[in-house]
């Protein structure tokens, strides 16, 4: 019996580090040792859980590792009801219970980016009384709710050539700019022109929403004599332009009207995609290779000239 007791003490020391050497254990420590050994054996005992029809295997140690309802259930203070096959029934959805177990094991878990799933996990964390997890999820939900109200598509409005130059030169994306200036005095206010101007604006808005992550969209409300014009920029320079104005002579006086060349606009919009960074990098790599080859040839020429020439004598010393 003594050998068994000291073997248990050695097991307890190895697994928990609570006690010292066997020689330090006395008969007075036996109740404490027995209690801790019982606790150690229970913590390593496996438990079968049936959570809403989903089956889980885990240990009592995991379930009692952190404060909460599961610790109260499996610490021996509550009676656990099992079915005829030994499964502990928990009447909750098993969808997020694996995340609950991982939090009990590690103290931290990845939180879903989907707001609905995040709220579902928060409900489960509150049910199992895991206050630390509730705090983590609540903070993450607050961030998700703040991000909901941030605009995904931002279209700057420029009012001067200086602003346009600054945006074009600093942008890392291709740029599509729509200039519209209805207050221009050469505009003929006909219903057809009004409709076409609105169509241009609507197409610009649709393209901005669809391609906002790939292309920068800019509106110009001043212009320099134009009424409606599309401009396309890539690599910091203008690569395309479409004027939506036309001149007609229905009467003795000429009229400037607005057109809606949708096919041309869409074609140029697709072409401007070629100026995204993946395509830009290929041109830069090719140019860098040409430059590197040129420098290498120049360096080799310098070395060959140095080898052919005899070494020059050192300059005479000058004394003062």
C-alpha positions in Angstrom: 0.0 0.0 0.0 2.9 2.3 0.8 4.4 1.8 -2.6 1.1 2.5 -4.2 0.7 5.7 -2.2 4.1 6.9 -3.1 3.5 6.0 -6.8 0.4 8.1 -6.7 2.3 11.0 -5.1 4.9 10.7 -7.9 2.1 10.8 -10.4 0.6 13.9 -8.7 3.9 15.6 -8.6 4.6 14.9 -12.3 1.2 16.0 -13.5 0.5 19.0 -11.3 3.8 20.1 -9.7 1.9 20.7 -6.4 3.9 18.6 -4.0 7.6 18.1 -3.5 9.5 14.9 -3.2 8.1 11.8 -1.8 10.1 12.2 1.4 8.2 15.4 2.1 4.8 13.6 2.2 3.6 12.7 5.7 0.6 10.9 7.0 -1.0 14.2 7.8 -0.9 15.1 4.1 -2.7 11.9 3.1 -6.3 13.4 3.0 -5.0 16.3 0.9 -3.2 13.9 -1.4 -6.1 11.7 -1.8 -8.4 14.6 -2.6 -6.0 16.0 -5.2 -5.5 12.5 -6.7 -9.2 12.2 -7.0 -9.4 15.6 -8.7 -6.6 14.7 -11.1 -8.3 11.4 -12.1 -11.6 13.2 -12.7 -10.0 15.8 -14.8 -8.5 13.2 -17.1 -11.8 11.3 -17.4 -13.5 11.5 -20.8 -17.0 12.7 -21.1 -19.5 12.0 -23.9 -21.7 15.0 -24.7 -24.8 15.1 -26.9 -25.4 18.8 -27.7 -28.6 19.2 -29.7 -27.9 16.0 -31.6 -24.2 16.7 -32.2 -21.8 14.4 -30.4 -18.6 15.6 -28.7 -15.8 13.9 -26.7 -13.8 15.9 -24.2 -12.4 15.7 -20.7 -13.7 16.9 -17.3 -10.5 19.0 -17.1 -11.5 20.9 -20.2 -15.1 21.4 -19.1 -14.0 22.7 -15.6 -11.0 24.7 -16.7 -12.8 28.1 -16.7 -15.6 29.6 -14.7 -19.1 29.0 -16.1 -22.0 26.7 -16.2 -20.0 23.7 -17.5 -17.6 23.9 -14.5 -20.6 23.9 -12.2 -22.1 20.9 -14.0 -19.0 18.7 -14.0 -17.2 19.7 -10.8 -19.4 17.3 -8.8 -21.7 19.9 -7.3 -24.5 19.0 -9.6 -26.1 15.8 -10.6 -25.4 14.9 -14.2 -28.1 13.0 -16.1 -27.0 10.6 -18.8 -28.9 8.5 -21.3 -28.7 4.7 -21.5 -25.6 4.9 -23.6 -23.8 7.2 -21.2 -24.2 10.5 -23.2 -24.7 13.7 -21.2 -27.6 15.5 -22.9 -27.3 19.3 -23.3 -30.3 21.0 -24.8 -28.5 23.5 -27.0 -27.6 23.8 -30.6 -24.3 22.1 -31.4 -23.4 24.5 -34.2 -21.1 26.6 -32.1 -20.3 24.2 -29.2 -16.9 23.3 -30.8 -16.0 26.9 -30.5 -17.1 26.9 -26.8 -14.8 23.9 -26.2 -11.8 25.5 -27.9 -12.3 28.6 -25.8 -12.3 26.5 -22.7 -9.1 24.8 -23.8 -7.1 27.8 -25.1 -8.7 30.9 -23.7 -9.1 32.4 -27.1 -10.8 31.5 -30.4 -11.3 33.1 -33.8 -14.5 35.1 -33.9 -16.7 34.9 -37.0 -16.8 37.9 -39.4 -20.4 37.2 -40.2 -22.6 39.3 -37.9 -25.4 36.7 -37.6 -23.0 33.9 -36.7 -21.3 36.2 -34.2 -24.6 37.0 -32.5 -25.4 33.2 -32.4 -22.0 32.5 -30.7 -22.7 35.4 -28.3 -26.0 33.8 -27.2 -24.2 30.5 -26.6 -21.5 32.2 -24.6 -24.1 33.9 -22.4 -25.9 30.6 -21.9 -22.8 28.9 -20.7 -21.9 31.9 -18.5 -18.5 32.4 -20.1 -18.0 36.1 -19.3 -14.6 36.4 -20.9 -15.9 35.1 -24.2 -18.9 37.3 -24.0 -16.6 40.3 -23.7 -14.5 39.3 -26.7 -17.5 38.7 -28.9 -19.3 41.9 -27.8 -16.2 44.0 -28.7 -16.0 42.2 -32.1 -19.7 42.8 -32.7 -19.3 46.5 -31.9 -16.5 46.8 -34.5 -18.6 45.0 -37.1 -21.5 47.3 -36.5 -19.3 50.4 -36.8 -17.9 49.1 -40.1 -21.5 48.6 -41.4 -21.9 52.4 -41.6 -18.6 53.1 -43.3 -19.2 53.8 -47.0 -17.7 51.2 -49.3 -17.7 53.4 -52.3 -16.2 56.9 -52.0 -16.2 59.2 -55.0 -14.2 62.4 -54.6 -15.6 65.6 -56.3 -12.9 67.8 -57.8 -13.3 71.5 -58.5 -9.9 72.5 -60.0 -7.1 71.2 -62.3 -4.8 71.1 -59.3 -7.0 68.7 -57.4 -7.3 66.5 -60.5 -3.5 66.4 -61.0 -3.0 65.5 -57.3 -5.4 62.6 -57.4 -4.1 61.3 -60.7 -0.5 61.4 -59.7 -1.0 59.8 -56.3 -3.5 57.1 -57.2 -2.2 53.5 -57.4 -5.4 52.4 -59.3 -6.7 53.3 -62.7 -9.0 56.3 -62.7 -12.3 56.9 -64.4 -13.5 60.6 -64.3 -16.8 61.9 -65.3 -17.1 65.6 -66.0 -20.6 67.0 -65.9 -21.4 70.7 -65.9 -25.1 71.3 -66.6 -24.7 75.0 -65.8 -22.6 75.6 -68.9 -24.3 78.3 -70.9 -23.9 76.6 -74.3 -26.1 73.7 -73.1 -29.4 73.4 -74.9 -32.0 72.4 -72.4 -33.9 69.7 -74.3 -35.6 66.7 -72.7 -33.5 64.3 -74.7 -30.3 65.9 -73.5 -31.5 65.8 -70.0 -32.2 62.1 -70.2 -28.8 61.4 -71.8 -27.0 63.3 -69.0 -28.9 61.3 -66.4 -28.0 58.1 -68.2 -24.3 59.1 -68.1 -24.6 59.8 -64.4 -26.4 56.5 -63.7 -23.8 54.5 -65.6 -21.0 56.2 -63.7 -22.7 55.3 -60.4 -23.2 51.7 -61.4 -19.6 51.3 -62.5 -18.4 53.0 -59.3 -20.3 50.6 -57.1 -19.3 47.5 -59.2 -15.6 48.2 -59.5 -14.8 50.5 -56.6 -12.1 48.1 -55.3 -10.2 48.0 -58.6 -10.7 51.5 -60.1 -10.8 55.0 -58.5 -13.8 57.0 -59.6 -13.8 60.8 -59.7 -16.4 63.4 -60.5 -15.6 66.9 -61.9 -18.4 69.5 -61.6 -16.5 72.5 -63.0 -14.7 71.6 -66.2 -13.3 74.0 -68.7 -16.1 74.5 -71.3 -17.2 70.9 -71.5 -20.6 69.7 -70.5 -20.3 65.9 -70.2 -17.0 64.0 -70.7 -15.5 60.7 -69.6 -11.7 60.6 -69.0 -9.7 57.4 -68.3 -6.3 57.5 -66.6 -3.7 54.7 -66.1 -0.2 54.8 -64.7 -0.6 58.5 -63.9 -1.5 59.7 -67.5 -4.6 60.1 -69.5 -5.1 57.1 -71.9 -8.7 57.7 -73.1 -11.4 60.2 -73.4 -15.0 60.2 -74.6 -16.9 63.4 -75.2 -20.7 63.1 -74.9 -21.4 66.4 -76.7 -22.7 66.8 -80.3 -23.6 69.8 -82.3 -26.8 69.8 -84.4 -28.2 72.5 -86.7 -32.0 71.9 -86.4 -32.5 75.7 -86.9 -30.3 78.5 -88.0 -28.7 78.4 -84.5 -26.5 75.5 -83.6 -27.4 73.5 -80.5 -25.0 71.5 -78.3 -26.7 68.3 -77.1 -25.7 65.5 -74.9 -25.3 61.9 -76.1 -25.0 58.6 -74.3 -22.4 56.4 -76.1 -22.8 53.5 -73.7 -20.9 50.9 -75.8 -17.8 53.1 -76.1 -17.9 54.0 -72.4 -18.1 50.3 -71.4 -15.3 49.4 -73.8 -13.0 52.1 -72.3 -13.9 51.1 -68.8 -12.8 47.5 -69.6 -9.6 48.7 -71.2 -8.7 50.7 -68.2 -8.7 47.5 -66.2 -5.5 46.6 -68.0 -3.7 49.3 -66.0 -4.2 47.6 -62.7 -1.1 46.6 -60.7 -0.7 43.0 -61.9 -0.4 44.2 -65.5 1.6 47.2 -64.5 4.2 45.1 -62.7 4.9 43.0 -65.9 5.9 46.2 -67.8 8.0 47.4 -64.9 9.8 44.1 -64.6 10.5 44.1 -68.3 11.9 47.7 -68.1 14.0 46.8 -65.0 15.5 43.8 -66.8 16.5 45.9 -69.8 18.0 48.5 -67.5 19.9 45.8 -65.6 21.2 44.3 -68.8 22.4 47.7 -70.0 24.2 48.3 -66.7 25.8 44.9 -66.7 27.2 45.4 -70.2 28.5 48.8 -69.2 30.2 47.4 -66.1 31.7 44.5 -68.2 33.1 47.1 -70.7 34.7 49.0 -67.9 36.3 45.8 -66.5 37.7 44.8 -70.0 39.1 48.3 -70.5 40.8 48.1 -67.1 42.4 44.7 -67.9 43.7 45.9 -71.3 45.4 49.1 -70.0 48.7 48.8 -68.2 48.7 49.8 -64.6 49.3 53.5 -64.3 52.2 54.6 -62.1 51.3 56.2 -58.8 51.3 60.0 -58.8 54.5 61.7 -57.6 54.4 62.8 -54.0 54.4 66.5 -53.4 56.2 68.0 -50.5 55.5 71.4 -49.1 
